[in-house]
Amino acid sequence: MIAVATLLVAVVGATFAYFTATTATQGTPENKSSVETTKLANIKLTATETSKSTNTVWPGTMNYVGVSVAASVEGENPDEKEYTVTYDIVGKVSTEVEGTFNNQIKYRLYEVNEAISGSGVSDVVNCEKVVPVEDGTTLQYSQTCTENSKLEEGEKVAEGILNSGEETIEVKAEDKTINTGETKYYYLVVEYTNNAGGPQNEDQGKKINIELTTITAKSTVEKSISP
């Protein structure tokens, strides 16, 4: 016979004992720290008109407007950090009469790292004196202009044509970058091209407007340091 004993533990009204751990401290530490929130530098993007030309416009004439863009740290910069700013630059080319000039207005926007200043061949654009050419009983007037070679050494960031039927075209270069402490220069060159295939008399007395109007900062980050 197998004897089986079953033990039942009564739980109704029962109480259970348990251990309690206790902790004691010793010593009087004096290690203290006082911290401050950081101060981020205030980054300023400054656009300034540098120079422009107002050449009387003949077929072949170029004119330009220029601006400088500088990034700087304003106020406190305790860690002497450098920053990179991303921005857009916007301008426009327009006429006062819609649908004129027949695709003969070209524009080019350049970015260079040094200002271009001077007169004659050292200017942003250089235009030769207008000398009429006699063609039978007709005098033909046009002009030859060239761009300063320093423009081509920079970067052409936008170009295009004011198409027939348009009165205004926006000139825009997006996501340009500059580091604090730097200055960059932008020159918007507009050319009224010489149509060697025929007269352009219908364009006499009309105006071409050139503008670099808006610099918009989009973001600022700490400048990357190359290892």
C-alpha positions in Angstrom: 0.0 0.0 0.0 1.2 3.3 -0.8 0.5 5.9 1.8 -0.2 9.3 0.5 -0.3 12.2 2.8 -1.9 15.4 1.7 -1.0 18.5 3.7 -3.3 21.5 3.3 -2.1 24.9 4.4 -4.8 27.0 5.7 -4.5 30.5 4.2 -7.6 32.1 5.5 -6.5 34.7 8.1 -2.9 33.7 7.8 0.0 36.2 8.1 3.5 35.9 6.6 6.8 37.2 7.9 9.2 39.0 5.6 12.7 40.6 5.8 13.3 44.3 5.5 16.7 45.6 4.2 18.1 48.7 5.8 20.7 51.1 4.4 22.9 53.5 6.3 24.9 56.4 5.0 28.3 57.8 6.1 30.3 60.9 5.1 29.3 64.5 4.0 30.2 64.9 0.4 30.8 68.5 -1.0 31.1 67.8 -4.7 28.9 70.4 -6.4 28.4 71.6 -10.0 26.7 74.7 -11.4 25.9 74.7 -15.1 24.5 77.2 -17.6 22.5 76.8 -20.8 24.6 77.5 -23.9 24.3 80.7 -26.0 24.1 80.2 -29.7 25.7 82.8 -31.9 23.5 85.2 -33.9 24.3 84.8 -37.6 23.8 87.9 -39.8 23.6 87.7 -43.6 24.2 91.2 -45.2 23.5 92.1 -48.8 25.0 95.3 -50.2 24.9 96.9 -53.6 28.4 97.1 -55.0 28.3 98.6 -58.5 26.3 98.8 -61.7 26.5 100.2 -65.2 24.0 102.4 -67.1 25.4 102.1 -70.6 23.0 103.6 -73.3 21.6 100.5 -74.9 22.5 99.7 -78.5 22.3 96.3 -80.2 25.1 94.3 -78.6 25.3 96.4 -75.3 25.8 94.8 -71.9 24.9 96.2 -68.5 25.1 94.8 -65.0 24.2 95.2 -61.4 26.3 93.7 -58.5 25.7 92.9 -54.9 27.9 91.5 -52.1 26.7 88.9 -49.6 28.6 88.6 -46.3 28.0 86.3 -43.3 29.1 87.3 -39.9 28.6 86.4 -36.2 26.9 89.0 -34.1 27.1 89.2 -30.4 28.5 86.4 -28.2 30.3 83.4 -29.7 32.0 81.9 -26.7 33.2 78.8 -28.5 34.5 80.8 -31.5 32.6 78.5 -33.8 32.2 79.1 -37.5 28.9 78.6 -39.3 27.7 77.9 -42.8 24.6 79.7 -44.1 22.4 78.4 -47.0 20.5 81.1 -48.9 18.7 82.0 -52.1 19.5 85.0 -54.2 16.7 86.4 -56.4 16.6 89.2 -59.1 14.7 90.0 -62.2 15.0 91.3 -65.7 12.0 93.2 -67.1 10.8 95.5 -69.8 8.0 98.1 -69.6 6.2 96.7 -72.7 5.2 93.1 -72.8 6.2 91.1 -75.9 9.0 93.3 -77.1 12.7 92.6 -77.9 11.9 89.3 -79.7 14.1 86.9 -77.5 17.1 89.3 -77.8 17.6 89.9 -74.0 20.0 87.4 -72.4 21.0 87.3 -68.8 23.8 85.6 -66.8 24.2 85.6 -63.0 27.8 85.0 -61.8 29.2 84.3 -58.3 32.8 85.3 -57.6 34.9 85.4 -54.5 36.5 88.9 -55.1 34.9 92.2 -56.0 35.4 93.4 -59.6 35.9 97.1 -59.7 37.4 99.6 -62.1 36.7 101.2 -65.4 37.3 100.2 -69.0 38.6 96.7 -69.4 38.8 96.2 -65.7 35.1 96.8 -65.2 32.5 94.0 -65.0 31.6 94.6 -68.6 33.6 96.6 -71.2 31.8 98.2 -74.2 33.6 99.7 -77.1 32.6 103.0 -78.6 29.7 102.9 -81.0 30.9 103.5 -84.5 28.2 103.5 -87.2 28.8 101.3 -90.3 27.6 102.7 -93.6 25.6 100.3 -95.7 24.7 102.0 -98.9 22.5 104.9 -97.8 22.0 103.5 -94.3 24.0 103.9 -91.1 23.9 100.8 -88.9 24.5 101.3 -85.2 25.6 98.5 -82.9 28.1 97.9 -80.0 30.6 95.3 -79.1 30.9 94.4 -75.4 32.8 91.8 -73.5 32.6 90.4 -69.9 35.5 90.6 -67.5 37.5 87.3 -67.5 37.1 87.1 -63.7 33.4 86.3 -64.2 34.3 83.1 -66.0 36.8 82.3 -63.3 33.8 82.2 -60.9 30.6 80.3 -61.2 27.7 81.0 -63.6 24.8 80.2 -61.2 21.9 81.2 -63.6 21.3 82.2 -67.2 18.5 82.5 -69.6 16.5 84.6 -72.1 13.6 86.9 -71.7 11.2 85.2 -74.2 8.9 87.0 -76.5 5.6 87.6 -74.8 7.2 88.0 -71.4 7.5 91.3 -69.6 9.4 90.0 -66.5 11.5 87.0 -65.8 12.8 86.0 -62.3 16.5 85.3 -62.0 17.1 82.9 -59.1 20.0 80.9 -57.7 19.0 78.5 -54.9 20.9 76.8 -52.0 24.0 78.9 -52.2 26.3 78.6 -49.2 28.7 80.9 -47.4 30.8 80.6 -44.2 30.9 83.2 -41.5 33.7 85.6 -42.1 33.4 85.3 -45.9 32.0 87.6 -48.6 30.8 86.6 -52.0 29.9 88.8 -55.0 27.1 88.4 -57.5 26.9 90.1 -60.9 23.8 90.0 -63.0 24.8 90.8 -66.6 22.2 91.5 -69.2 22.9 91.7 -72.9 20.7 93.1 -75.6 22.0 90.9 -78.5 22.9 92.3 -81.9 20.6 90.8 -84.5 23.0 90.8 -87.5 20.2 89.5 -89.7 18.1 92.7 -89.8 17.2 96.0 -88.2 16.0 96.3 -84.6 14.4 99.8 -85.0 11.2 98.7 -83.2 13.1 98.5 -80.0 14.3 102.1 -79.9 13.3 104.1 -76.8 12.3 101.1 -74.7 13.7 100.3 -71.2 15.3 97.2 -69.8 15.3 96.9 -66.0 17.9 94.8 -64.1 17.6 94.0 -60.4 19.1 91.9 -57.7 16.6 92.3 -55.0 16.3 89.6 -52.4 18.7 87.5 -50.3 16.9 84.9 -48.2 18.7 82.8 -45.6 17.3 79.3 -45.4 19.4 77.5 -42.8 22.5 77.7 -40.6 24.7 74.9 -39.5 28.1 74.6 -37.8 30.9 74.6 -40.4 32.3 71.2 -41.1 35.9 70.8 -40.1 37.9 68.5 -42.3 40.1 66.0 -40.4 
